Each structure stands twice: as C-alpha cells, then as structure tokens.
Amino acid sequence: MRSHKIFFISALYFLIGIGARSVISFDIFYLFVLALLGFVLAIIFWSKEKSRLLLLGAFFLFFGAWRLEAALPKLTADYLVFYADKIVELTGRIDREPDQTEKYVKIVLADLELNDEGVLKPVVGKILVNAPKYGQEFNYGQTVFIRCEIEKPGKIKAKDPDRRDFDYGHYLKGQGVVMVCYQPFAINSRGITQNAARNFESKVDLLSKAERAYTNLLKMKQKFKTVIDENMSLRESGLLSAMILGYRREILPDLNNAFATTGLTHIIAISGLNITLIAALLFELLGIFGLTRAKSFWLSMLILFFYVLMIGAFASAARAFIMSFIYMYSLKIGRPAKAWNLILLAAVILLLINPLALMFDIGFQLSFLAILGLMIFQPIFSGWFEFVSDKFKIRSMLAMTLSAQVFTLPLIAYYFGRISLIAPLANLLVLPTLPVLTTIGFLMILSGLVWSQLAFTLGLILHFIVWYIIFVAELLSQVPYASIQL
C-alpha cells in the first residue's frame, strides 16, 4: 500500500478516536484492550493487507481517544469547577492577549493558585475574567490577583427573541476555560493582594524567552492597529482591523449584524483566504528583492508563522498556514501532496495541540467543513454554472461560495439559528475586492511605520474599497428574507 494511503487511514482513525471519546464517555482501559486485540489479530493474519489496516486503525483509534482523555481535566479536589458559586481569591498568569477597551478588560488566567486560608494551592483549569480596569494595564504574561464569586459559563440569552441563545460554556470549553468571573470584588495586575494581612508574596513576572518574544509581537500588533486607526475612519478601521489583525471587537454592532445577515461574517475573521493572499504576496515581494525561490519560500513562511502567532493562531489561520507550508514545500521538492492528506495533516497537527477543538471550537469546525465543501463540490458547481461567464472569475467565485456553504450551513444553523439566503449574491459582490484590500492594507500598515504620507495615500484608496464592502453588506441586509431565523 502506498504511503499516502497509509497516512490517510491513520489520520482518519485518529480523528475518529477523538470524536468517539468526545461523545461517548468510557474507560480508556477498555479501548486499550480492544486496540490490543486488534494488534494480536493483525499479527496473526499479517500476510493479509486488511489485517495490517486493522492494526493501523486500532492503534490510531486508541491514540486519538487517549489524546483527548489526556487533555480533559480530571475531576479531582483541585479542579477549579468545585469552587463554583463561591467567593475565592485566585492568582494566575494572563495566557493570551487581553481583550480590552479604555475602561474594561477581558482576560484568561492560567497556572492558577487559590488562597486557602493564607496558603497558595494550585488548582486545575482556566478562568475568564471580565472586569473594569481601574486605571491598570494588563498584558500577556502578567500575574494577576482577583477576588471574585466565580461561576460556570452558561448560555448567553439572545437580545432578539427570534434568535437562539449562544452556548458560551460550550465555546469556552474548547479553549480550556471552565469558569468565569464577572465584576470581581478586587483585581490587581501585579498579582499582589490589596490586603497585606493575608501575607501574599509578590510575584515577579519572570517570562521565558518565548513569552517575551510573543509579548514583543503583541506590541508590534498594537503599532499596526495604531497605523490603521490614524488613516481610517472609525467604522472602516474597525472592519480592516478585524480582517487583518483579528480585532473583531472593533466592529460596530450594527455592522456586525449586517455581515451576519448577508453571510459575510467569514471575511471579518482571519481565514484561509487571508493567509493564502499574504503568503503569495510575501513570496512575490521577496522575489522582487532578488532572493532565490528557496530563500523566498523559507523567509515568507517564517514571517507568516510569526503573523499567525501575532493574530492569535485562530483555527482557520493556523490550518491555512500549515497547509500552505506543506503544499509549497512539496512543490519545492517536486512531490506535490494529495489534497485530502493536506487537510488531514493540518487537522492532526492542530488536534494534537488541542484535541478539544474537534467538538468545542466552532471556528475549527467551520474552517474544515468549508475546505471540504470546496474540495468536493466546487468542480460540481462549476459544471452546473457553465452558462455563467467566467470573466472576472464570476463563475469560479459563485461555485466557491456555494461549495463552502454546503457543509457549513447546517452547522451555522445549529449554532446560531440563522441561515442567510442572500449570501451567494453578497459574496459574489464582495469577494473580488479582498485580494486588493488585503494587499493595500498591509502596504499601508508597513509604510505607516516609516512613511506616514504614503500610508495616508494608501488609506484614501482603502477608504473606497472598505466603503463599498460596508455599502453592499448594509444594502443587502435590508432585503426582505435576506436571512431566516430557525
């Protein structure tokens, strides 16, 4: 059997193992016994190809289930969930970029320690904290002290009675967050209690080299955001910041709703399309400066890697980076990879890092379903729409839009209770502008760091592109039955 088929079967059973353990609670020991039985049978009948496949399947099925089991928090006395609905004092480290406005901050704390009558006791799990800033600054890697009544995250009730409630707890579980804290009684960004009598020791933020590098990346991200804000209006900068830097909170609520109604939400998330455009742009630009194709490849991939880290390595961006790297490298060495294996390899790598994403990360699920839809249905839809002119890639974009939605629509309907009927038209009008917007957007950001006048000029061009996208979204969102609630 060829190596790519062996990999396909191994990866598929690994995913099945994670999926099975996600929906069925069972003792991992019994799965180990079944895997061992499969191994014995495969050895006995090794001469038959099906027996060898049985061995592969049994091993990777067990490995997938074990990987998820290892990632699941154990129900021990030090599990944070056991302190639900109690007032506790916790000290933890900010483990991702804080989401903050001028007065409020949203942070995720990890490596938690709980004050148990003056003694710091490690607890398992992460907590999401929503709190006023009280004039303090919060940054990645800081140690933070909170005193709060913590609770399990539940569903967020929809403001519109026709819309479905959002299962916030399900969403947070994919990120390892098991508890939330709203409006803490005390919060200190230095990790020191405000009551000296409790004799808490001051914690010094000793960051590793990797953490310091990531902190510098986030500072650079803030500089990029400043360039966008200085050269665009409030509505436009919010949209561009979301598309390029991942700052979705910057988008105004009415505009966010218009994008949801017209099925354009995917363009305001860091997606595979963004990453692919950036990779192609970097590769070509480095070639212009005289670098060989090999050097251009490695340097563009290195820059792209840091970019994905900077924006937060969202599922679709991480998937696109992994696939871009594997595919471009296979072309470089003259061995083009099979498309299905690329998808599976990207999934396996991401799930080895965070196996909870398969069942609890909506972005992960949507990104992979979209690419599967493209692979399966785009050739079919292209054939169906042969009567449509492919001038300006109209037929290709229509086929791509419909193909991506075949698998994602059921999931969107399940999670959000809404289906956009006008999405094909909206995407057809907007998608052609994205390559130009992404290219000019990055040129504006980079030039803004060294030549503000050039950034201003590019900002004027971007103004018309972003205005057009907003205009299409708001106009089509007003069309009767543009979307339907389920």
C-alpha positions in Angstrom: 0.0 0.0 0.0 1.3 3.5 -0.9 2.5 5.8 1.9 -0.2 8.4 1.3 -3.0 5.9 1.7 -1.4 4.6 4.9 -1.3 8.2 6.2 -4.9 8.8 5.2 -6.2 5.8 7.1 -4.0 6.5 10.2 -5.1 10.2 10.3 -8.7 9.3 9.8 -8.8 6.8 12.6 -7.0 9.3 14.9 -9.8 11.8 14.2 -12.5 9.1 14.8 -10.9 8.2 18.1 -11.1 11.8 19.3 -14.6 12.2 18.1 -15.8 8.9 19.7 -14.3 9.9 23.0 -15.9 13.3 22.8 -19.4 12.0 22.5 -19.1 8.7 24.5 -17.8 8.5 28.0 -16.0 5.3 28.5 -13.0 3.9 30.4 -9.9 4.3 28.3 -8.8 0.9 29.6 -11.4 -0.9 27.6 -10.4 0.8 24.4 -6.8 -0.2 25.1 -8.0 -3.8 25.4 -9.8 -3.6 22.0 -6.7 -2.0 20.4 -4.5 -4.7 21.9 -6.9 -7.4 20.5 -6.7 -5.7 17.1 -2.9 -5.8 17.3 -2.9 -9.5 18.1 -5.2 -10.3 15.3 -3.2 -8.2 12.9 0.0 -10.1 13.8 -1.7 -13.5 13.4 -3.0 -12.5 9.9 -0.2 -10.2 9.0 0.1 -11.6 5.5 -3.3 -10.0 4.6 -3.4 -6.3 3.8 -6.7 -5.9 5.6 -5.1 -7.2 8.8 -2.4 -4.6 8.6 -5.1 -2.0 8.1 -6.8 -3.3 11.2 -3.6 -2.8 13.2 -3.3 0.7 12.0 -6.9 1.5 12.7 -6.9 0.0 16.1 -3.7 1.8 17.1 -4.7 5.3 15.9 -8.2 4.9 17.2 -6.8 4.3 20.6 -4.2 7.1 20.3 -6.9 9.6 19.3 -9.1 8.6 22.3 -6.1 8.7 24.6 -5.0 12.1 23.4 -8.4 13.6 24.2 -8.5 11.8 27.5 -5.2 13.3 28.5 -6.5 16.8 27.6 -9.6 16.5 29.6 -9.4 17.9 33.2 -9.6 15.3 35.9 -12.3 15.6 38.5 -10.0 15.9 41.4 -10.3 18.1 44.5 -8.0 20.7 42.9 -10.3 21.2 39.9 -11.5 24.8 39.7 -15.1 23.7 39.0 -15.5 22.5 42.5 -15.4 26.1 43.7 -18.3 27.3 41.5 -20.6 29.9 43.1 -18.1 30.6 45.8 -16.1 33.8 46.6 -12.4 32.9 46.1 -9.1 34.6 45.8 -7.0 33.5 42.8 -3.6 34.4 41.4 -2.9 33.5 37.8 -1.0 34.3 34.7 -2.5 36.0 31.6 -2.0 33.3 28.9 -3.2 35.2 25.8 -3.6 38.7 24.5 -6.1 40.7 26.7 -9.2 41.9 25.0 -9.5 45.4 26.4 -11.2 48.8 25.9 -10.4 52.1 27.6 -12.3 51.1 30.8 -12.8 47.3 30.7 -10.7 44.2 30.2 -11.4 40.6 29.4 -8.5 38.2 30.3 -7.9 34.5 30.6 -5.9 33.4 33.6 -4.0 30.1 33.7 -1.5 28.5 36.1 -3.9 29.3 38.9 -3.3 29.3 42.6 -6.0 29.6 45.2 -5.7 31.3 48.6 -6.8 28.6 51.1 -6.6 30.4 54.4 -3.3 32.1 53.6 -1.8 29.2 51.8 -1.5 29.2 47.9 -2.8 26.0 46.5 -2.5 25.2 42.7 -5.9 24.5 41.0 -6.6 23.0 37.6 -8.4 24.9 34.9 -8.5 28.4 33.3 -10.8 31.2 34.2 -12.2 34.1 32.0 -12.3 37.4 33.9 -14.4 40.4 32.8 -13.7 43.5 34.9 -13.2 47.2 35.0 -9.5 48.2 34.5 -9.5 50.7 37.4 -6.7 52.5 35.6 -4.4 49.5 35.4 -2.7 48.0 32.4 -3.0 44.3 31.6 -0.5 42.5 29.3 0.2 38.9 28.2 2.3 37.1 30.8 1.4 39.3 33.7 0.5 37.7 37.1 -2.9 38.9 38.2 -4.7 38.7 41.5 -8.6 38.6 41.7 -11.2 38.2 44.4 -14.4 37.1 42.9 -17.5 34.9 43.1 -16.8 32.5 40.2 -19.4 30.6 38.2 -19.7 28.1 35.4 -20.2 29.7 32.0 -23.7 29.1 30.6 -25.8 30.3 27.7 -26.0 33.9 26.7 -29.5 34.9 26.1 -30.1 36.5 22.7 -31.3 40.1 22.7 -33.6 39.3 19.8 -36.4 36.9 20.9 -36.3 35.3 17.4 -32.6 34.3 17.8 -31.2 31.3 19.6 -29.3 31.6 22.8 -25.5 31.2 22.4 -23.9 28.3 24.4 -21.0 30.3 25.8 -19.9 27.4 28.0 -19.5 25.1 25.0 -17.5 27.7 23.2 -15.1 28.4 26.1 -14.6 24.7 26.8 -12.7 24.4 23.5 -10.2 26.9 24.9 -9.8 25.1 28.2 -11.8 27.8 30.1 -14.0 26.2 32.8 -15.1 29.1 35.0 -15.9 32.8 34.5 -15.6 35.8 36.8 -17.8 38.9 36.3 -17.2 42.1 38.2 -14.6 40.9 40.7 -14.5 42.5 44.1 -10.8 43.1 43.6 -8.4 42.8 40.7 -4.7 43.7 40.8 -2.5 43.5 37.7 0.7 43.0 39.8 -0.5 39.8 41.3 -0.5 41.1 44.9 -3.4 41.2 47.2 -4.6 44.5 48.4 -4.8 43.2 52.0 -1.3 42.9 53.3 -2.5 40.9 56.3 -3.1 38.0 54.1 0.7 37.9 53.6 0.6 37.1 49.9 4.1 37.1 48.3 4.7 39.5 45.4 5.2 37.6 42.2 7.8 38.8 39.7 6.8 38.3 36.1 9.6 36.1 35.0 8.8 35.4 31.4 10.6 32.8 29.3 12.4 33.9 26.1 9.4 32.6 24.1 6.9 34.5 26.2 9.0 37.7 25.8 9.1 37.2 22.1 5.4 36.8 22.0 5.0 39.9 24.1 7.0 41.9 21.5 4.8 40.5 18.8 1.7 41.8 20.5 3.4 45.2 20.9 4.0 45.2 17.2 0.4 44.3 16.6 -0.7 47.4 18.6 1.6 49.6 16.4 -0.1 48.1 13.3 -3.5 48.9 14.9 -2.4 52.5 15.5 -1.5 52.9 11.8 -4.9 51.7 10.8 -6.7 54.0 13.3 -4.7 57.0 12.1 -5.6 56.6 8.5 -9.1 55.3 8.5 -12.5 56.4 10.0 -14.0 54.6 13.0 -16.2 52.2 11.0 -13.6 51.5 8.4 -10.7 51.0 10.8 -12.9 48.5 12.8 -13.5 46.4 9.7 -9.9 46.5 8.5 -8.5 45.7 12.0 -10.8 42.7 12.1 -9.8 41.4 8.7 -6.1 41.8 9.0 -5.3 41.8 12.8 -8.2 39.8 14.2 -9.7 42.7 16.3 -13.3 41.7 15.8 -14.4 43.7 18.9 -13.7 46.9 16.9 -16.6 46.3 14.5 -19.7 48.3 15.4 -22.7 46.2 16.4 -25.0 47.3 13.6 -22.3 46.5 11.0 -21.6 43.2 12.6 -25.3 42.3 12.3 -25.3 43.3 8.7 -22.5 40.9 7.9 -24.2 38.1 9.8 -27.4 38.7 7.8 -25.7 38.7 4.5 -23.4 35.7 5.2 -20.3 37.8 5.0 -19.1 37.1 8.6 -16.3 34.9 7.3 -14.5 37.9 5.7 -14.1 39.7 9.0 -12.4 36.7 10.5 -8.8 35.8 9.9 -9.4 33.0 7.4 -7.6 30.7 4.9 -8.2 33.3 2.2 -6.3 36.0 4.1 -3.4 33.7 4.9 -3.2 32.4 1.3 -3.1 36.0 -0.1 -0.4 37.1 2.4 1.7 34.0 1.6 1.5 34.7 -2.1 2.3 38.4 -1.6 5.3 37.8 0.6 6.7 35.2 -1.8 6.4 37.6 -4.8 7.8 40.6 -2.9 10.8 38.7 -1.7 11.5 37.5 -5.2 11.4 41.1 -6.5 14.2 41.9 -4.0 16.4 39.3 -5.7 16.0 36.4 -3.3 16.1 32.9 -4.8 12.9 30.9 -4.8 14.2 28.7 -1.9 15.1 31.7 0.2 11.9 33.4 -0.6 10.0 30.4 0.5 11.7 29.9 3.8 11.6 33.7 4.7 8.0 34.1 3.7 7.0 31.1 5.8 8.9 32.4 8.8 7.2 35.8 8.5 3.8 34.1 8.1 4.5 31.9 11.1 5.0 35.0 13.3 2.0 36.7 11.8 -0.2 33.7 12.7 1.2 33.9 16.3 0.5 37.6 16.4 -3.1 37.4 15.5 -3.7 34.5 17.9 -3.4 31.4 15.7 -7.1 31.1 15.1 -8.2 27.7 13.8 -8.7 28.8 10.2 -5.4 30.8 10.1 -3.4 28.0 11.7 -4.9 25.5 9.4 -4.2 27.7 6.3 -0.6 28.2 7.5 0.1 24.5 8.0 -1.5 23.6 4.6 0.3 26.5 2.8 3.7 25.4 4.3 3.2 21.7 3.5 1.9 22.3 -0.1 4.5 24.9 -1.0 7.3 22.7 0.4 6.0 19.7 -1.5 6.2 21.8 -4.7 9.6 23.0 -3.8 11.0 19.4 -3.5 9.0 18.2 -6.5 6.5 16.0 -4.7 3.0 17.6 -4.8 0.9 16.5 -1.9 -2.5 15.0 -2.1 -5.2 17.5 -1.2 -7.0 15.1 1.3 -3.8 14.3 3.1 -3.1 18.1 3.4 -6.4 18.6 5.1 -5.9 15.6 7.4 -2.3 16.6 8.3 -3.4 20.1 9.2 -6.3 18.6 11.4 -4.0 16.1 13.1 -1.4 18.7 14.0 -4.0 21.1 15.4 -5.8 18.4 17.3 -2.5 17.0 18.7 -2.1 20.5 20.2 -5.7 20.9 21.3 -7.9 17.9 20.9 -10.9 19.7 22.4 -11.1 21.8 19.3 -12.8 19.0 17.3 -16.0 19.2 19.4 -15.9 22.6 21.1 -14.1 25.0 18.7 -16.7 26.4 16.3 -14.0 28.1 14.2 -12.1 24.9 13.8 -15.2 23.0 12.7 -16.4 25.7 10.2 -13.0 26.1 8.7 -12.5 22.4 7.9 -16.1 21.9 6.8 -15.6 24.9 4.4 -12.5 23.4 2.8 -14.1 20.0 2.5 -17.0 21.6 0.7 -14.7 23.3 -1.7 -12.8 20.1 -2.5 -16.0 18.1 -3.1 -18.5 20.4 -4.6 -16.6 23.2 -6.3 -16.0 21.1 -9.5 -19.7 20.1 -9.5 -21.0 23.6 -9.1 -18.5 24.8 -11.8 -20.1 22.3 -14.2 -23.6 23.4 -13.2 -22.9 27.1 -13.9 -21.2 26.7 -17.2 -23.7 29.1 -18.7 -22.3 31.8 -16.4 -19.4 33.8 -17.8 -16.1 33.3 -16.1 -14.9 36.7 -17.0 -13.5 38.4 -13.9 -13.8 34.9 -12.3 -17.6 35.3 -11.7 -18.4 31.6 -12.2 -15.4 30.5 -10.1 -16.4 32.7 -7.2 -20.0 31.7 -7.3 -19.0 28.0 -7.3 -16.6 28.6 -4.4 -19.2 30.5 -2.3 -21.9 27.8 -2.7 -19.4 24.9 -2.2 -18.1 26.3 1.1 -21.7 26.7 2.4 -22.9 23.2 1.6 -21.3 21.7 4.8 -21.1 24.9 6.9 -24.8 25.9 6.6 -26.1 23.1 8.8 -23.5 23.9 11.5 -24.3 27.6 11.3 -28.0 26.9 11.6 -27.3 24.7 14.6 -25.1 27.1 16.5 -26.7 30.4 15.5 -30.2 29.6 14.4 -29.9 31.7 11.3 -29.4 31.0 7.6 -28.5 33.7 5.1 -30.4 33.3 1.8 -28.7 36.3 0.2 -25.1 35.1 1.0 -24.3 33.9 -2.6 -25.1 37.3 -4.1 -23.3 39.2 -1.3 -20.2 37.0 -1.6 -20.2 37.4 -5.4 -20.1 41.2 -5.0 -17.6 41.4 -2.2 -15.0 38.6 -2.7 -13.3 40.1 -5.7 -12.3 43.1 -3.6 -10.5 41.1 -0.9 -7.1 40.5 -2.7 -6.8 44.2 -3.4 -7.9 45.2 0.1 -5.5 42.7 1.8 -2.5 43.8 -0.3 -3.1 47.5 0.0 -3.9 47.1 3.7 -0.6 45.5 4.5 1.3 48.0 2.4 -0.4 50.8 4.3 0.5 49.3 7.7 4.1 48.7 6.8 4.5 52.1 5.2 2.9 53.8 8.2 5.8 52.7 10.3 8.3 54.6 8.2 6.5 56.9 5.8 3.2 58.4 7.1 2.4 60.3 3.9 2.4 57.1 1.8 0.3 55.4 4.4 -2.2 58.3 4.2 -2.4 58.0 0.4 -2.9 54.2 0.5 -5.6 54.9 3.2 -7.5 57.0 0.8 -7.6 54.1 -1.7 -8.6 51.7 1.0 -11.4 54.0 2.1 -13.3 53.4 -1.2 -12.8 49.6 -1.0 -14.0 49.3 2.6 -16.9 51.8 2.0 -18.0 49.5 -0.9 -18.0 46.4 1.2 -19.9 48.1 4.0 -22.4 49.5 1.5 -23.1 46.1 0.0 -23.5 44.4 3.4 -25.9 47.1 4.7 -27.9 47.3 1.5 -28.4 43.6 1.1 -29.2 43.1 4.8 -32.3 45.3 4.2 -33.7 43.0 1.5 -36.8 41.1 2.8 -36.0 37.5 3.8 -32.2 38.1 3.4 -31.8 35.6 6.2 -34.2 33.4 8.1 -34.4 32.5 11.7 -34.8 28.9 12.6 
